[in-house]
Amino acid sequence: MRADPATLLGAGRDLDLESMSEQESGSSNQARAISPAWSRVERARHPQRPYPMDFIERIFTDFSEIHGDRAYGDDEAVACGMARLGGDQVMVIANRKGGTTKERVRRNFGMPHPEGYRKALRCMRIAEKFGRPVISLIDLPGAYPGLGAEERGQAEAIARNLREMARLKVPTISVITGEGGSGGALALAVSDRVLILENALYFVISPEGCAAIMWNDPSRKDTAAEAMRVSASEVAVLGCVDEIVREPIEGLHANHEVGSGLLGSALQRHLAELKGMPADELVAARQEKFRNIARCYTEG
């Protein structure tokens, strides 16, 4: 049995994204021309939607950044550091997108290189050494697919993160805040609890990439978005996430403070639950959870 997305989100919550799109555009005719699935993609990519570093500034205190992977360099698309969540000392990992065009180019539009994943893993091991929980905030379309990244071992870096995150002996929580794309997101999301914001997306490939592969036509991105079923409520049915975190009615982009407060409360609640579990039990439960994701059948 998979969790009911309405239960994960909370009783009485209505996810009528098509009508929400109508309210924002001010034109019902225009809104009807846009598929509900694509309106969700646009909402997750809204330019005013807070990025992971914005959540760190609002939810955590005493953030002290750690730089470099001790092997190649310091990937500016990934930020890691010690911080405090309420009264708990934690390790926070987030990808950086940047606000201005110049900064986005500098941050590689939030797409990590292999050294970014290796820096994240280095910090996870530091957290494990000192018994500090790991919290990752994710909003990226995928890992960087460039030639240099592949030459420096992009696939190996992602695969190593998947394996090592499954073994960490400290509580781990991941949050999909915007786009959770492909192995690039999963490399930071093999956690005891995976949360997703109400209007965020979790996918194996972007809708544009899917449309280009399936129909050789990227313009059919809205059809791909609908077929892929990547919204928070849809991935919850598959068991890919443990909770859908509410956003303000008008959307997170319209009220950063309220949205950050809701996420901060959810993080503190889950962390309090995980801290009480023995390390061996924590690891066993985490591995069992990921083995059972998307098993929509019964045995025997």
N, C-alpha and C positions, 0 to 999 in steps of 0.2 A: 504493500500500500504506500503510495506517495502522498506527501502532505498536500492538503488543499491550499492553493495559493491564497484564497480568501482568509483562511485561518492564519497563514503566515503573516499576512498583511494586517489583519485585525478586522473584527466584525464591523460591518456597516460601511466598509471602504468601497467606493465605486470607482472602477478603473475605466471610465468611459472616455478613452483618449481621443476619439473622433470629435466628440462634442467639445473637449478641452481645446482641440486644435481650432475649432470654429471660433471659440471665444477669443483666442489669441490673434487670429488673423483678421477678425472683424468682418469676415465675408463667408457666409455659409456655402455659397456656390464654389468659392475657391477651395474651401476645406473639403468639400465632397469630391473634388478632383484629385485630392491627395489620399492615397490609401491609408487606413488607420495604422498599418504596420510601418509605413514610411514616416508617418507623423511621429511615431515613437523614436525612430532613428534621429530625426531632426531635433526632438526634444532632448535626447541624450547628448547631442552635439551642440546644443544651444551655446552661442558665444558668451553668454553671461552666466553659464552654469559654473559653479566653483570647481576648481581643479584640486587634486589631492593635497597640494601644498597649502591651499586655502583652508582645507579642513585641519591640517596640522596646526596652523596659526590660531584657529578658533577653538579647537578641542583639547589640544595638548599644551603643556607648559614646559619651559626649560629645555627646549629642543637644542641638542648639541650635535651638529652634523659630523659624520665620519666620511673621509674622502678616500678614493682609490681602491683598486682591487689587489694591490701588491704584486701585480704581474705585468700589466700593460699600461693602464692609465685610469683617469677618473672620468667616468661617463656622466655627463651633465644632464642626461635624461632620467637619471635615477638619483634620488636623495635618500640617505640612510642616517639615522642618528638616535641617540638616547633621548628620552623625553619622559614626562610624567603624565599619566592619565588619572586624574583625581589624586589619590594617594599612592598609586602604583607606579613604579619605575618600569618602563617598557622600551623596547626597541621598535622604532617606527621606520617603515620603508615605504616610499612613494615614488611614482614617476612624475617627472616635471614636463609640462608642455610649454609653458611660457605665455605671457600675455600679448606682447607686441610681436610684429612679424619678425623683427630682428632677433628677439629672444627665442621665438619658436624655432627659427633656423638653428640657433645656438644649441637648443635643447633637442634638436632633431625631431621636432614635432611630437615629443613624448615617446618615441620609439627607441627602446634600449639597444645598445650594442652588447656583444658578449661580455665586455668588461663591466657593464652595468649589472648584469646578472651575477657575475663573480663578486662584485662589490657587495651586492645584496646577500649572497651566501656567506661571505666573510663576516658580515655584520650579524647574520643569524647565528653563526657559530660563537661569536662574541657573546651574544645574548644567552645562548645555551650555557656557556662557561660560567656566566654570572647569575644564572637562574632567572632571567628576565623574559617575560612574554614577548612575542613578536606580533606586531600589527602591521599589515600591509594595506595600502590604499592604492587602487588600480583604476586608471583611466587611460587606456592606450589601445590603438587599433591593431597592434601586433608588434612583434620584434622587428628590428630593422632588417630588411632583406638584401641589403647591398653587398657587393662583392667583397669589400674589406671585412665586413662582419662575418661573412661565410668563411673567409680565409682564416680569421682568428678564432673560429670554432663556435659559431652561434648555436648550432644544433646541440653540440656537446655541452655547452654552458646551460642551455635550457634543460636538457635531460638530467644533468647533474643536480640542478635545483629541484627538479621533480623528485628525484630519489632522496636527496638530503632533507627536504622539507617533510617528507613522509616519515622521517626518522627522528626529527627534533624532539628532545625530551623536555620541552617547555610548551606552555599553552600558545597556540597560534590562532590568529583571527585575520581574515582577509575581507576587504570590502570592495565590491565593484561599484564605483561612484559614477561612472559615465559609460565608456565602452570597455568591455573586457574581451579583447580580441586574441583568439588563437592561442598557441603555445606561449606567446609572449606574455599573456595575462596569467595563464595557468602556472607558469614558472614562479609566480609570486602568490599563488592561491591554493596550494596543497595544504590546507589548514584545518584545524579542528572545527572551526566555524567559518563558513563562507556566507557573508551578508551581501545583499544587493539593494541599492536604492531603488525606490519605486519606479522611476523612469529611466533606469540604466539598462544596458544590454549586455548579454554574455554570448559570444558566438565563436565558431571555429574559423570563420573567415568573414570579412566584411561583405555586406550585401552587394557592393559594387564588384568585388572580386568574384563572388559567387555568380553574378550575372554574366561576367566576362567569360567564366569557365563553362557555365551551363548553356548559355545561348549566344556566346561570342558577341554580346551586346550589353555593355555596362549601363546603358540607359534603362534597362529592365530591372534596375536596382530595387524598385518598389515591389515588383513581383517576387524577387529573391527574398526581400525582407519578410514578406508574408509567408513564403514557403519554409523559411529557415526556422521560424518560431523562436525568436531570440529575446523576447521581452522578459521582464522579471517574473511575471506570472507563469509564462510558458516554461522557462527553465526550472522553475520551482517544481513543476509537475514531474520533471525528470529526476528530481533530487539533487540537482547541481548546486543548489544554494540551500542554506538552512533557515534564512529569514529574509523577508522583504521589509526593508526599513521605510517607513512612511516619509513622504515629502509634504511640504505645505500644499494646500489645495491648488494654488496657482502655479506650482512647480518650484523646484529648488532654485532656479535661476532668479526668481522674483523675490526670494527671501532667504538669503544666505544664513542669517543668524538663527532663525527658527530651524532650518534644515540641519545645520551643524549641531544644534542642541539635541535634536531627535537622534542623530547618529551617535553623538557622544553618550547619550543615555543607553543606547543599545550596546555600545562597546563595553561600557562599565558593567552592564548586566551579564553579558556573556563572559567577560573576564572573571567576574566573581564566581560564576559557575565552574569555569575550567580550573581555576586555582585550587579548588578543593579535590581535584582528581590526582591520584598517584601517577608518576611519569610513565610507568609501564602500561598502565590502563589507558592513559591518554593516547599513547602511540598506537596501541592495539585498536582502539576505537576509531582513530583517524584513518588507519589503513583499511579497516573494515568498511568504513563509510565510503571511501573512494572505490573500493571493489564493487560496491553495490549500486553505484550511480548508474542510472538509465537501464537498470535490469528490469525491464517491463514484462517479465514472464515469471512463471513459477516452475519449480522443479518437482519431479516425482508424480 
